[in-house]
Amino acid sequence: MVGSEGSRLVVLRGNSASGKSSVAAGLRGRFGRGLAVVGQDNLRRVVLQERDRPGAANIGLIDLTARYALGAGFHVVVEGILYADHYGEMLARLRADHRGATHGYYLDVPFDETLVRHATKPIADDVDETRLRDWYRPRDLLAGGLETVIDAGSSLEETVGRIMLETGLAHLPTLDR
């Protein structure tokens, strides 16, 4: 078991350019100290410089990092594409082992909108439409109906506010760290 009865675990999933990192940053900005953001891109691409494939080392590192932060008294947001077939088992174990409330969100953005959003990202010159299309998986939901689907019509501010309320983070004190 990991975390406490009062800890919150939020899993944000969706395709590239769906807004996951922006939502995670918005949650941290609203909550303040005491909210750890465990980003798949950072651990997979920056720390390990690894390709996204089944059984890759980043899957365990995401799990360990989230568990460590929960054990240290942080609320945790795990965010990334986190393909269901690659990360689903790890996320299911993490959910089962978490003592507190766990909330899953899938940011559902159509491919055409993904292209528009992707054009504004720093990696836009390195990742073309063909590669982005290869990565794109429509409604790649986890088994068991454990995720709330948020569509592209929800603004960043609306999405952050909704998650703050639904998870209870809006009513919890920040940590003095």
FIKE-627214 format. One record per atom (N, C-alpha, C, CB): residue number from 1; residue in one letter; x, y, z; atom name. Coordinates in steps of 0.2 Angstrom, whole numbers, plus 2048, in hexadecimal, padded with zeros to 3 digits. Glycine has a CB too. Example, Ala and Ser with C-alpha at 12.3 -4.5 7.8 and 13.67 -1.06 7.14 Angstrom:
FIKE-627214
SITE   i aa   u   v   w at
SITE   1  A 842 7E4 827  N
SITE   1  A 83E 7EA 827 CA
SITE   1  A 842 7F0 827  C
SITE   1  A 839 7EA 82D CB
SITE   2  S 840 7F5 823  N
SITE   2  S 844 7FB 824 CA
SITE   2  S 840 800 827  C
SITE   2  S 846 7FD 81D CB
This chain:
FIKE-627214
SITE   i aa   u   v   w at
SITE   1  M 804 7FA 800  N
SITE   1  M 800 800 800 CA
SITE   1  M 804 806 800  C
SITE   1  M 7FB 800 806 CB
SITE   2  V 802 80C 7FD  N
SITE   2  V 806 812 7FC CA
SITE   2  V 801 818 7FD  C
SITE   2  V 809 812 7F5 CB
SITE   3  G 804 81D 800  N
SITE   3  G 800 823 801 CA
SITE   3  G 7FD 823 807  C
SITE   3  G 7FC 825 7FB CB
SITE   4  S 7F8 827 808  N
SITE   4  S 7F4 827 80E CA
SITE   4  S 7ED 828 80C  C
SITE   4  S 7F6 82D 813 CB
SITE   5  E 7E8 827 811  N
SITE   5  E 7E1 828 80F CA
SITE   5  E 7DF 82F 80C  C
SITE   5  E 7DD 826 815 CB
SITE   6  G 7E3 834 80E  N
SITE   6  G 7E2 83A 80C CA
SITE   6  G 7E6 83C 806  C
SITE   6  G 7E4 83F 811 CB
SITE   7  S 7EA 838 803  N
SITE   7  S 7EE 83A 7FD CA
SITE   7  S 7E9 839 7F7  C
SITE   7  S 7F4 835 7FD CB
SITE   8  R 7EB 83D 7F2  N
SITE   8  R 7E8 83C 7EB CA
SITE   8  R 7ED 83A 7E6  C
SITE   8  R 7E5 843 7EA CB
SITE   9  L 7EB 836 7E2  N
SITE   9  L 7EE 834 7DC CA
SITE   9  L 7EA 835 7D6  C
SITE   9  L 7F0 82C 7DC CB
SITE  10  V 7ED 839 7D1  N
SITE  10  V 7E9 83B 7CB CA
SITE  10  V 7ED 839 7C5  C
SITE  10  V 7E8 843 7CB CB
SITE  11  V 7EA 835 7C1  N
SITE  11  V 7ED 833 7BB CA
SITE  11  V 7EA 836 7B5  C
SITE  11  V 7EC 82B 7BA CB
SITE  12  L 7EE 83A 7B1  N
SITE  12  L 7EC 83E 7AB CA
SITE  12  L 7EF 83A 7A5  C
SITE  12  L 7EE 845 7AC CB
SITE  13  R 7EB 838 7A1  N
SITE  13  R 7ED 834 79B CA
SITE  13  R 7E9 838 795  C
SITE  13  R 7EB 82D 79B CB
SITE  14  G 7EC 836 78F  N
SITE  14  G 7EA 839 788 CA
SITE  14  G 7EF 839 783  C
SITE  14  G 7E7 840 789 CB
SITE  15  N 7ED 83A 77D  N
SITE  15  N 7F2 83A 778 CA
SITE  15  N 7F7 840 778  C
SITE  15  N 7EE 83A 771 CB
SITE  16  S 7FC 840 774  N
SITE  16  S 800 846 774 CA
SITE  16  S 7FD 84C 772  C
SITE  16  S 806 845 76E CB
SITE  17  A 7FF 852 776  N
SITE  17  A 7FC 858 775 CA
SITE  17  A 7F4 859 777  C
SITE  17  A 7FC 85A 76D CB
SITE  18  S 7F2 854 77B  N
SITE  18  S 7EB 855 77E CA
SITE  18  S 7EB 859 784  C
SITE  18  S 7E9 84E 780 CB
SITE  19  G 7F0 85C 787  N
SITE  19  G 7F0 860 78C CA
SITE  19  G 7F2 85E 793  C
SITE  19  G 7E9 863 78D CB
SITE  20  K 7F4 858 793  N
SITE  20  K 7F6 854 79A CA
SITE  20  K 7FB 858 79E  C
SITE  20  K 7F9 84D 798 CB
SITE  21  S 801 85A 79B  N
SITE  21  S 806 85E 79E CA
SITE  21  S 803 865 7A1  C
SITE  21  S 80C 85F 79A CB
SITE  22  S 7FF 868 79D  N
SITE  22  S 7FC 86E 79E CA
SITE  22  S 7F8 86E 7A4  C
SITE  22  S 7F9 872 798 CB
SITE  23  V 7F4 868 7A4  N
SITE  23  V 7EF 867 7AA CA
SITE  23  V 7F3 866 7B0  C
SITE  23  V 7EA 861 7A8 CB
SITE  24  A 7F8 861 7B0  N
SITE  24  A 7FC 860 7B5 CA
SITE  24  A 7FF 866 7B8  C
SITE  24  A 801 85B 7B4 CB
SITE  25  A 802 86A 7B4  N
SITE  25  A 805 871 7B6 CA
SITE  25  A 7FF 875 7BA  C
SITE  25  A 808 874 7B0 CB
SITE  26  G 7F9 875 7B7  N
SITE  26  G 7F4 879 7B9 CA
SITE  26  G 7F2 877 7C0  C
SITE  26  G 7EE 879 7B5 CB
SITE  27  L 7F2 870 7C1  N
SITE  27  L 7F0 86D 7C8 CA
SITE  27  L 7F5 86F 7CD  C
SITE  27  L 7F0 866 7C7 CB
SITE  28  R 7FC 86F 7CB  N
SITE  28  R 801 871 7D0 CA
SITE  28  R 801 878 7D1  C
SITE  28  R 808 86F 7CD CB
SITE  29  G 7FF 87C 7CC  N
SITE  29  G 7FF 883 7CD CA
SITE  29  G 7F9 885 7D2  C
SITE  29  G 7FE 887 7C7 CB
SITE  30  R 7F4 881 7D1  N
SITE  30  R 7EE 883 7D6 CA
SITE  30  R 7EF 880 7DD  C
SITE  30  R 7E7 880 7D3 CB
SITE  31  F 7F2 87A 7DD  N
SITE  31  F 7F3 877 7E4 CA
SITE  31  F 7F9 879 7E8  C
SITE  31  F 7F4 86F 7E3 CB
SITE  32  G 7FE 87A 7E4  N
SITE  32  G 804 87C 7E8 CA
SITE  32  G 809 877 7EA  C
SITE  32  G 802 881 7EE CB
SITE  33  R 80D 878 7EF  N
SITE  33  R 811 873 7F2 CA
SITE  33  R 80E 86D 7F4  C
SITE  33  R 816 876 7F7 CB
SITE  34  G 811 867 7F3  N
SITE  34  G 80D 861 7F5 CA
SITE  34  G 80A 85D 7F0  C
SITE  34  G 808 862 7FB CB
SITE  35  L 80B 85F 7EA  N
SITE  35  L 808 85B 7E4 CA
SITE  35  L 80E 85A 7DF  C
SITE  35  L 802 85F 7E0 CB
SITE  36  A 80F 853 7DF  N
SITE  36  A 815 851 7DB CA
SITE  36  A 812 84F 7D4  C
SITE  36  A 818 84B 7DE CB
SITE  37  V 815 852 7CE  N
SITE  37  V 813 850 7C8 CA
SITE  37  V 819 84B 7C5  C
SITE  37  V 813 856 7C3 CB
SITE  38  V 816 845 7C3  N
SITE  38  V 81A 840 7C1 CA
SITE  38  V 819 83F 7B9  C
SITE  38  V 819 839 7C4 CB
SITE  39  G 81D 842 7B5  N
SITE  39  G 81C 843 7AE CA
SITE  39  G 81F 83D 7AA  C
SITE  39  G 81E 849 7AB CB
SITE  40  Q 81B 83A 7A6  N
SITE  40  Q 81E 834 7A2 CA
SITE  40  Q 824 837 79D  C
SITE  40  Q 819 831 79E CB
SITE  41  D 823 83C 79A  N
SITE  41  D 828 83F 795 CA
SITE  41  D 82E 840 799  C
SITE  41  D 825 846 792 CB
SITE  42  N 82E 843 79F  N
SITE  42  N 834 845 7A2 CA
SITE  42  N 838 83E 7A4  C
SITE  42  N 833 849 7A9 CB
SITE  43  L 834 83A 7A7  N
SITE  43  L 838 833 7A9 CA
SITE  43  L 83A 82F 7A3  C
SITE  43  L 833 82F 7AE CB
SITE  44  R 836 82F 79E  N
SITE  44  R 837 82A 798 CA
SITE  44  R 83C 82E 794  C
SITE  44  R 831 829 794 CB
SITE  45  R 83B 834 792  N
SITE  45  R 83F 837 78D CA
SITE  45  R 846 83A 790  C
SITE  45  R 83B 83C 789 CB
SITE  46  V 845 83E 795  N
SITE  46  V 84A 841 798 CA
SITE  46  V 84F 83D 79C  C
SITE  46  V 848 847 79C CB
SITE  47  V 84C 83A 7A1  N
SITE  47  V 850 836 7A6 CA
SITE  47  V 853 830 7A3  C
SITE  47  V 84B 834 7AC CB
SITE  48  L 84E 82C 7A0  N
SITE  48  L 851 826 79D CA
SITE  48  L 852 826 795  C
SITE  48  L 84C 820 79E CB
SITE  49  Q 850 82B 792  N
SITE  49  Q 851 82B 78B CA
SITE  49  Q 84F 825 787  C
SITE  49  Q 858 82D 789 CB
SITE  50  E 849 823 789  N
SITE  50  E 846 81C 787 CA
SITE  50  E 840 81D 782  C
SITE  50  E 845 818 78D CB
SITE  51  R 840 818 77E  N
SITE  51  R 83A 817 779 CA
SITE  51  R 834 815 77D  C
SITE  51  R 83B 813 773 CB
SITE  52  D 82E 817 77B  N
SITE  52  D 828 814 77E CA
SITE  52  D 826 80D 77B  C
SITE  52  D 822 819 77E CB
SITE  53  R 827 808 77F  N
SITE  53  R 825 802 77D CA
SITE  53  R 823 7FD 783  C
SITE  53  R 82B 7FE 77A CB
SITE  54  P 820 7F8 782  N
SITE  54  P 81D 7F4 788 CA
SITE  54  P 823 7F1 78C  C
SITE  54  P 819 7EE 785 CB
SITE  55  G 823 7F1 792  N
SITE  55  G 828 7EF 797 CA
SITE  55  G 82E 7F3 797  C
SITE  55  G 82B 7E8 794 CB
SITE  56  A 82E 7F9 795  N
SITE  56  A 833 7FE 795 CA
SITE  56  A 835 800 79D  C
SITE  56  A 832 804 791 CB
SITE  57  A 83B 802 79E  N
SITE  57  A 83D 804 7A5 CA
SITE  57  A 839 80A 7A8  C
SITE  57  A 844 805 7A5 CB
SITE  58  N 837 80E 7A3  N
SITE  58  N 833 814 7A6 CA
SITE  58  N 82D 813 7A9  C
SITE  58  N 832 819 7A0 CB
SITE  59  I 82A 80D 7A8  N
SITE  59  I 823 80B 7AB CA
SITE  59  I 824 80A 7B2  C
SITE  59  I 821 805 7A7 CB
SITE  60  G 82A 806 7B4  N
SITE  60  G 82B 805 7BB CA
SITE  60  G 82E 80B 7BE  C
SITE  60  G 831 800 7BC CB
SITE  61  L 831 810 7BB  N
SITE  61  L 834 816 7BE CA
SITE  61  L 82E 81B 7BF  C
SITE  61  L 839 819 7B9 CB
SITE  62  I 829 81B 7BB  N
SITE  62  I 823 81F 7BC CA
SITE  62  I 81F 81C 7C3  C
SITE  62  I 81E 81F 7B6 CB
SITE  63  D 81F 816 7C3  N
SITE  63  D 81C 813 7C9 CA
SITE  63  D 81F 814 7CF  C
SITE  63  D 81B 80B 7C8 CB
SITE  64  L 826 813 7CF  N
SITE  64  L 82A 814 7D5 CA
SITE  64  L 82A 81C 7D7  C
SITE  64  L 831 812 7D4 CB
SITE  65  T 82A 820 7D2  N
SITE  65  T 82A 827 7D4 CA
SITE  65  T 823 829 7D7  C
SITE  65  T 82B 82B 7CE CB
SITE  66  A 81E 827 7D4  N
SITE  66  A 817 829 7D7 CA
SITE  66  A 817 826 7DE  C
SITE  66  A 812 826 7D2 CB
SITE  67  R 819 81F 7DF  N
SITE  67  R 818 81C 7E6 CA
SITE  67  R 81D 820 7EB  C
SITE  67  R 81A 815 7E5 CB
SITE  68  Y 823 822 7E9  N
SITE  68  Y 827 825 7ED CA
SITE  68  Y 824 82C 7EF  C
SITE  68  Y 82E 827 7EA CB
SITE  69  A 821 830 7EB  N
SITE  69  A 81E 836 7EC CA
SITE  69  A 818 835 7F1  C
SITE  69  A 81D 83A 7E6 CB
SITE  70  L 814 831 7EF  N
SITE  70  L 80E 82F 7F4 CA
SITE  70  L 811 82D 7FB  C
SITE  70  L 80A 82A 7F1 CB
SITE  71  G 816 829 7FB  N
SITE  71  G 818 827 802 CA
SITE  71  G 81C 82D 805  C
SITE  71  G 81D 822 801 CB
SITE  72  A 81E 832 802  N
SITE  72  A 821 837 805 CA
SITE  72  A 81C 83D 807  C
SITE  72  A 827 83A 801 CB
SITE  73  G 816 83B 806  N
SITE  73  G 810 840 808 CA
SITE  73  G 80E 845 803  C
SITE  73  G 813 844 80E CB
SITE  74  F 810 844 7FC  N
SITE  74  F 80D 848 7F7 CA
SITE  74  F 807 845 7F4  C
SITE  74  F 813 849 7F2 CB
SITE  75  H 803 84A 7F1  N
SITE  75  H 7FE 847 7ED CA
SITE  75  H 801 847 7E6  C
SITE  75  H 7F8 84D 7EC CB
SITE  76  V 7FF 843 7E1  N
SITE  76  V 803 841 7DB CA
SITE  76  V 7FE 842 7D5  C
SITE  76  V 806 83A 7DC CB
SITE  77  V 801 845 7D0  N
SITE  77  V 7FE 845 7C9 CA
SITE  77  V 803 841 7C5  C
SITE  77  V 7FD 84C 7C7 CB
SITE  78  V 801 83B 7C2  N
SITE  78  V 805 838 7BD CA
SITE  78  V 802 83A 7B6  C
SITE  78  V 804 830 7BE CB
SITE  79  E 806 83C 7B2  N
SITE  79  E 803 83F 7AB CA
SITE  79  E 807 83C 7A6  C
SITE  79  E 803 846 7AB CB
SITE  80  G 804 83A 7A0  N
SITE  80  G 807 838 79A CA
SITE  80  G 803 835 795  C
SITE  80  G 80D 834 79C CB
SITE  81  I 805 833 78F  N
SITE  81  I 801 830 78B CA
SITE  81  I 7FF 829 78E  C
SITE  81  I 805 82E 784 CB
SITE  82  L 804 826 791  N
SITE  82  L 803 820 795 CA
SITE  82  L 7FE 81B 792  C
SITE  82  L 800 822 79C CB
SITE  83  Y 800 818 78C  N
SITE  83  Y 7FC 814 788 CA
SITE  83  Y 7F9 80E 78D  C
SITE  83  Y 800 810 782 CB
SITE  84  A 7F3 80D 78C  N
SITE  84  A 7EF 808 790 CA
SITE  84  A 7F3 801 790  C
SITE  84  A 7E8 807 78E CB
SITE  85  D 7F5 7FF 78A  N
SITE  85  D 7F8 7F8 78A CA
SITE  85  D 7FF 7F8 78C  C
SITE  85  D 7F8 7F6 782 CB
SITE  86  H 803 7FD 78D  N
SITE  86  H 809 7FE 790 CA
SITE  86  H 809 7FF 797  C
SITE  86  H 80E 803 78C CB
SITE  87  Y 805 804 799  N
SITE  87  Y 805 806 7A0 CA
SITE  87  Y 7FF 804 7A5  C
SITE  87  Y 805 80E 7A0 CB
SITE  88  G 7FA 801 7A1  N
SITE  88  G 7F4 7FF 7A5 CA
SITE  88  G 7F5 7FB 7AB  C
SITE  88  G 7EF 7FC 7A0 CB
SITE  89  E 7F9 7F6 7AB  N
SITE  89  E 7FA 7F1 7B1 CA
SITE  89  E 7FD 7F5 7B6  C
SITE  89  E 7FE 7EB 7AF CB
SITE  90  M 803 7F9 7B5  N
SITE  90  M 806 7FD 7BA CA
SITE  90  M 801 802 7BD  C
SITE  90  M 80C 801 7B7 CB
SITE  91  L 7FD 805 7B9  N
SITE  91  L 7F8 80A 7BC CA
SITE  91  L 7F3 807 7C0  C
SITE  91  L 7F5 80E 7B6 CB
SITE  92  A 7F1 801 7BE  N
SITE  92  A 7EC 7FD 7C2 CA
SITE  92  A 7EF 7FB 7C9  C
SITE  92  A 7EA 7F7 7BE CB
SITE  93  R 7F5 7F9 7C9  N
SITE  93  R 7F9 7F7 7CF CA
SITE  93  R 7F9 7FD 7D4  C
SITE  93  R 7FF 7F4 7CE CB
SITE  94  L 7FB 803 7D1  N
SITE  94  L 7FC 809 7D5 CA
SITE  94  L 7F6 80B 7D8  C
SITE  94  L 7FF 80E 7D0 CB
SITE  95  R 7F0 80B 7D4  N
SITE  95  R 7EA 80C 7D6 CA
SITE  95  R 7E8 808 7DC  C
SITE  95  R 7E4 80C 7D0 CB
SITE  96  A 7E9 801 7DB  N
SITE  96  A 7E7 7FC 7E0 CA
SITE  96  A 7EB 7FD 7E7  C
SITE  96  A 7E8 7F5 7DD CB
SITE  97  D 7F1 7FF 7E6  N
SITE  97  D 7F5 800 7EC CA
SITE  97  D 7F5 807 7EF  C
SITE  97  D 7FC 7FF 7EA CB
SITE  98  H 7F1 80C 7EC  N
SITE  98  H 7F1 812 7EF CA
SITE  98  H 7EB 813 7F4  C
SITE  98  H 7EF 818 7EA CB
SITE  99  R 7ED 815 7FA  N
SITE  99  R 7E8 815 800 CA
SITE  99  R 7E3 81A 7FF  C
SITE  99  R 7EC 816 806 CB
SITE 100  G 7E5 820 7FC  N
SITE 100  G 7E0 825 7FB CA
SITE 100  G 7DC 825 7F5  C
SITE 100  G 7E4 82C 7FB CB
SITE 101  A 7D9 82B 7F3  N
SITE 101  A 7D5 82B 7ED CA
SITE 101  A 7D9 82C 7E7  C
SITE 101  A 7D0 831 7EE CB
SITE 102  T 7D7 828 7E2  N
SITE 102  T 7DB 828 7DB CA
SITE 102  T 7D5 82A 7D6  C
SITE 102  T 7DE 821 7DA CB
SITE 103  H 7D7 82E 7D2  N
SITE 103  H 7D3 831 7CC CA
SITE 103  H 7D7 830 7C6  C
SITE 103  H 7D1 838 7CE CB
SITE 104  G 7D3 82E 7C1  N
SITE 104  G 7D6 82D 7BA CA
SITE 104  G 7D3 832 7B5  C
SITE 104  G 7D6 826 7B8 CB
SITE 105  Y 7D6 835 7B1  N
SITE 105  Y 7D3 83A 7AC CA
SITE 105  Y 7D7 838 7A5  C
SITE 105  Y 7D4 841 7AE CB
SITE 106  Y 7D3 838 7A0  N
SITE 106  Y 7D5 837 799 CA
SITE 106  Y 7D3 83D 795  C
SITE 106  Y 7D2 830 796 CB
SITE 107  L 7D8 841 792  N
SITE 107  L 7D7 847 78F CA
SITE 107  L 7D6 845 787  C
SITE 107  L 7DD 84C 78F CB
SITE 108  D 7D0 845 785  N
SITE 108  D 7CE 842 77E CA
SITE 108  D 7CE 848 779  C
SITE 108  D 7C7 83F 77F CB
SITE 109  V 7D3 848 775  N
SITE 109  V 7D4 84D 770 CA
SITE 109  V 7D4 84A 769  C
SITE 109  V 7DA 852 771 CB
SITE 110  P 7D0 84C 764  N
SITE 110  P 7D0 849 75E CA
SITE 110  P 7D7 84B 75A  C
SITE 110  P 7CA 84C 759 CB
SITE 111  F 7D8 846 755  N
SITE 111  F 7DF 847 752 CA
SITE 111  F 7E0 84E 74F  C
SITE 111  F 7E0 842 74D CB
SITE 112  D 7DB 851 74C  N
SITE 112  D 7DC 857 748 CA
SITE 112  D 7DE 85D 74E  C
SITE 112  D 7D5 859 745 CB
SITE 113  E 7DA 85C 753  N
SITE 113  E 7DC 861 759 CA
SITE 113  E 7E3 860 75B  C
SITE 113  E 7D7 861 75E CB
SITE 114  T 7E5 859 75C  N
SITE 114  T 7EC 857 75E CA
SITE 114  T 7F1 85B 75A  C
SITE 114  T 7EC 850 75E CB
SITE 115  L 7F0 85B 753  N
SITE 115  L 7F4 85E 74E CA
SITE 115  L 7F5 865 750  C
SITE 115  L 7F2 85D 747 CB
SITE 116  V 7F0 869 751  N
SITE 116  V 7F0 870 752 CA
SITE 116  V 7F4 871 758  C
SITE 116  V 7E9 873 753 CB
SITE 117  R 7F2 86D 75E  N
SITE 117  R 7F6 86E 764 CA
SITE 117  R 7FD 86D 764  C
SITE 117  R 7F2 86A 76A CB
SITE 118  H 7FE 867 760  N
SITE 118  H 805 865 75F CA
SITE 118  H 80A 86A 75C  C
SITE 118  H 806 85E 75B CB
SITE 119  A 807 86E 757  N
SITE 119  A 80B 873 754 CA
SITE 119  A 80E 878 759  C
SITE 119  A 806 876 74F CB
SITE 120  T 80B 879 75F  N
SITE 120  T 80D 87E 763 CA
SITE 120  T 812 87B 768  C
SITE 120  T 807 881 767 CB
SITE 121  K 814 875 768  N
SITE 121  K 819 872 76D CA
SITE 121  K 820 872 76A  C
SITE 121  K 817 86A 76E CB
SITE 122  P 824 872 76F  N
SITE 122  P 82C 873 76D CA
SITE 122  P 82E 86D 769  C
SITE 122  P 830 873 773 CB
SITE 123  I 82B 867 769  N
SITE 123  I 82D 862 765 CA
SITE 123  I 82A 861 75E  C
SITE 123  I 82C 85B 768 CB
SITE 124  A 826 867 75C  N
SITE 124  A 822 867 756 CA
SITE 124  A 827 866 750  C
SITE 124  A 81E 86D 755 CB
SITE 125  D 82C 869 750  N
SITE 125  D 831 868 74A CA
SITE 125  D 834 861 74A  C
SITE 125  D 836 86D 74B CB
SITE 126  D 834 85E 74F  N
SITE 126  D 837 857 74F CA
SITE 126  D 833 851 74E  C
SITE 126  D 83B 856 756 CB
SITE 127  V 82C 852 74F  N
SITE 127  V 827 84D 74F CA
SITE 127  V 822 84F 74A  C
SITE 127  V 824 84C 756 CB
SITE 128  D 822 84C 744  N
SITE 128  D 81D 84E 73F CA
SITE 128  D 816 84B 73F  C
SITE 128  D 820 84C 738 CB
SITE 129  E 812 84C 73B  N
SITE 129  E 80B 84A 73B CA
SITE 129  E 80B 842 73B  C
SITE 129  E 807 84D 736 CB
SITE 130  T 80F 83F 737  N
SITE 130  T 80F 838 736 CA
SITE 130  T 811 834 73C  C
SITE 130  T 814 836 730 CB
SITE 131  R 816 837 740  N
SITE 131  R 818 834 746 CA
SITE 131  R 813 835 74B  C
SITE 131  R 81F 837 748 CB
SITE 132  L 810 83B 74B  N
SITE 132  L 80A 83D 750 CA
SITE 132  L 804 838 74F  C
SITE 132  L 808 844 750 CB
SITE 133  R 803 837 749  N
SITE 133  R 7FD 832 747 CA
SITE 133  R 7FF 82B 74A  C
SITE 133  R 7FC 832 73F CB
SITE 134  D 805 829 749  N
SITE 134  D 807 822 74C CA
SITE 134  D 806 822 753  C
SITE 134  D 80F 821 74A CB
SITE 135  W 807 827 757  N
SITE 135  W 807 827 75E CA
SITE 135  W 7FF 827 760  C
SITE 135  W 80A 82D 761 CB
SITE 136  Y 7FB 82A 75C  N
SITE 136  Y 7F4 82C 75E CA
SITE 136  Y 7F0 826 75F  C
SITE 136  Y 7F1 831 759 CB
SITE 137  R 7ED 825 764  N
SITE 137  R 7E8 81F 766 CA
SITE 137  R 7E1 822 768  C
SITE 137  R 7EB 81A 76B CB
SITE 138  P 7DC 822 764  N
SITE 138  P 7D6 825 766 CA
SITE 138  P 7D3 821 76C  C
SITE 138  P 7D1 825 761 CB
SITE 139  R 7D1 825 771  N
SITE 139  R 7CE 822 777 CA
SITE 139  R 7D1 81C 77A  C
SITE 139  R 7C6 821 776 CB
SITE 140  D 7D7 81D 77B  N
SITE 140  D 7DC 817 77E CA
SITE 140  D 7DA 817 786  C
SITE 140  D 7E3 818 77D CB
SITE 141  L 7D4 815 788  N
SITE 141  L 7D2 815 78F CA
SITE 141  L 7D5 80F 792  C
SITE 141  L 7CB 815 78F CB
SITE 142  L 7D6 80F 799  N
SITE 142  L 7D8 80A 79D CA
SITE 142  L 7D2 805 79E  C
SITE 142  L 7DB 80C 7A4 CB
SITE 143  A 7D3 7FF 79F  N
SITE 143  A 7CE 7FA 7A1 CA
SITE 143  A 7CA 7FC 7A7  C
SITE 143  A 7D1 7F3 7A1 CB
SITE 144  G 7C4 7FA 7A7  N
SITE 144  G 7C0 7FB 7AE CA
SITE 144  G 7BC 802 7AE  C
SITE 144  G 7C4 7FB 7B3 CB
SITE 145  G 7BC 806 7A9  N
SITE 145  G 7B9 80C 7AA CA
SITE 145  G 7BB 811 7AF  C
SITE 145  G 7B2 80B 7AA CB
SITE 146  L 7C1 811 7B1  N
SITE 146  L 7C4 815 7B6 CA
SITE 146  L 7C6 81C 7B5  C
SITE 146  L 7CA 811 7B9 CB
SITE 147  E 7C5 81E 7AF  N
SITE 147  E 7C7 825 7AD CA
SITE 147  E 7C1 829 7AB  C
SITE 147  E 7CC 825 7A7 CB
SITE 148  T 7C1 82F 7AD  N
SITE 148  T 7BD 834 7AB CA
SITE 148  T 7BF 837 7A4  C
SITE 148  T 7BB 83A 7B0 CB
SITE 149  V 7BB 837 79F  N
SITE 149  V 7BD 83A 798 CA
SITE 149  V 7BC 841 798  C
SITE 149  V 7BA 836 792 CB
SITE 150  I 7C1 845 797  N
SITE 150  I 7C0 84D 796 CA
SITE 150  I 7C1 84E 78F  C
SITE 150  I 7C4 851 79B CB
SITE 151  D 7BC 851 78B  N
SITE 151  D 7BD 852 784 CA
SITE 151  D 7C1 859 783  C
SITE 151  D 7B7 852 780 CB
SITE 152  A 7C2 85A 77C  N
SITE 152  A 7C6 860 77A CA
SITE 152  A 7C3 866 77B  C
SITE 152  A 7C8 85F 773 CB
SITE 153  G 7BC 866 77C  N
SITE 153  G 7B8 86C 77D CA
SITE 153  G 7B9 86F 784  C
SITE 153  G 7B1 86B 77D CB
SITE 154  S 7BC 86C 789  N
SITE 154  S 7BD 86E 790 CA
SITE 154  S 7C4 872 790  C
SITE 154  S 7BE 868 795 CB
SITE 155  S 7C4 878 792  N
SITE 155  S 7CA 87D 792 CA
SITE 155  S 7CE 87A 797  C
SITE 155  S 7C8 884 793 CB
SITE 156  L 7D5 87D 797  N
SITE 156  L 7DA 87B 79C CA
SITE 156  L 7D7 87D 7A3  C
SITE 156  L 7E0 87E 79A CB
SITE 157  E 7D5 883 7A3  N
SITE 157  E 7D2 885 7AA CA
SITE 157  E 7CC 881 7AC  C
SITE 157  E 7D0 88D 7A9 CB
SITE 158  E 7C8 87F 7A8  N
SITE 158  E 7C2 87B 7AA CA
SITE 158  E 7C4 874 7AC  C
SITE 158  E 7BD 87B 7A4 CB
SITE 159  T 7C9 871 7A8  N
SITE 159  T 7CB 86B 7AA CA
SITE 159  T 7CF 86B 7B1  C
SITE 159  T 7D0 868 7A4 CB
SITE 160  V 7D3 870 7B2  N
SITE 160  V 7D7 870 7B8 CA
SITE 160  V 7D2 871 7BE  C
SITE 160  V 7DC 876 7B8 CB
SITE 161  G 7CD 875 7BD  N
SITE 161  G 7C8 877 7C2 CA
SITE 161  G 7C4 870 7C4  C
SITE 161  G 7C4 87C 7C0 CB
SITE 162  R 7C2 86D 7BF  N
SITE 162  R 7BE 867 7BF CA
SITE 162  R 7C2 862 7C3  C
SITE 162  R 7BC 864 7B9 CB
SITE 163  I 7C8 860 7C1  N
SITE 163  I 7CD 85B 7C5 CA
SITE 163  I 7CE 85D 7CC  C
SITE 163  I 7D3 85A 7C1 CB
SITE 164  M 7CF 864 7CD  N
SITE 164  M 7D0 866 7D4 CA
SITE 164  M 7CA 864 7D8  C
SITE 164  M 7D2 86E 7D4 CB
SITE 165  L 7C4 866 7D6  N
SITE 165  L 7BE 864 7DA CA
SITE 165  L 7BD 85D 7DA  C
SITE 165  L 7B8 868 7D6 CB
SITE 166  E 7BD 859 7D5  N
SITE 166  E 7BB 852 7D5 CA
SITE 166  E 7C0 84E 7D9  C
SITE 166  E 7BB 84F 7CE CB
SITE 167  T 7C6 850 7D9  N
SITE 167  T 7CB 84C 7DD CA
SITE 167  T 7CC 84E 7E5  C
SITE 167  T 7D2 84D 7DA CB
SITE 168  G 7C9 854 7E6  N
SITE 168  G 7C9 857 7ED CA
SITE 168  G 7CF 85B 7EE  C
SITE 168  G 7C9 851 7F2 CB
SITE 169  L 7D4 85B 7E9  N
SITE 169  L 7DA 85F 7EA CA
SITE 169  L 7D8 867 7EC  C
SITE 169  L 7DE 85F 7E4 CB
SITE 170  A 7D2 869 7E9  N
SITE 170  A 7D0 870 7EA CA
SITE 170  A 7CF 872 7F2  C
SITE 170  A 7CA 872 7E6 CB
SITE 171  H 7CE 86C 7F6  N
SITE 171  H 7CC 86D 7FD CA
SITE 171  H 7D2 86B 802  C
SITE 171  H 7C6 86A 7FE CB
SITE 172  L 7D7 869 7FF  N
SITE 172  L 7DD 867 803 CA
SITE 172  L 7E2 86C 804  C
SITE 172  L 7E0 860 800 CB
SITE 173  P 7E5 86C 80A  N
SITE 173  P 7EA 871 80B CA
SITE 173  P 7F1 86F 807  C
SITE 173  P 7EC 872 813 CB
SITE 174  T 7F5 874 805  N
SITE 174  T 7FB 873 802 CA
SITE 174  T 800 871 808  C
SITE 174  T 7FE 879 7FE CB
SITE 175  L 805 86E 806  N
SITE 175  L 80A 86B 80B CA
SITE 175  L 810 871 80C  C
SITE 175  L 80E 865 809 CB
SITE 176  D 812 872 811  N
SITE 176  D 817 877 813 CA
SITE 176  D 81E 873 812  C
SITE 176  D 817 87A 81A CB
SITE 177  R 821 873 80C  N
SITE 177  R 827 870 80A CA
SITE 177  R 82C 875 808  C
SITE 177  R 826 86A 805 CB
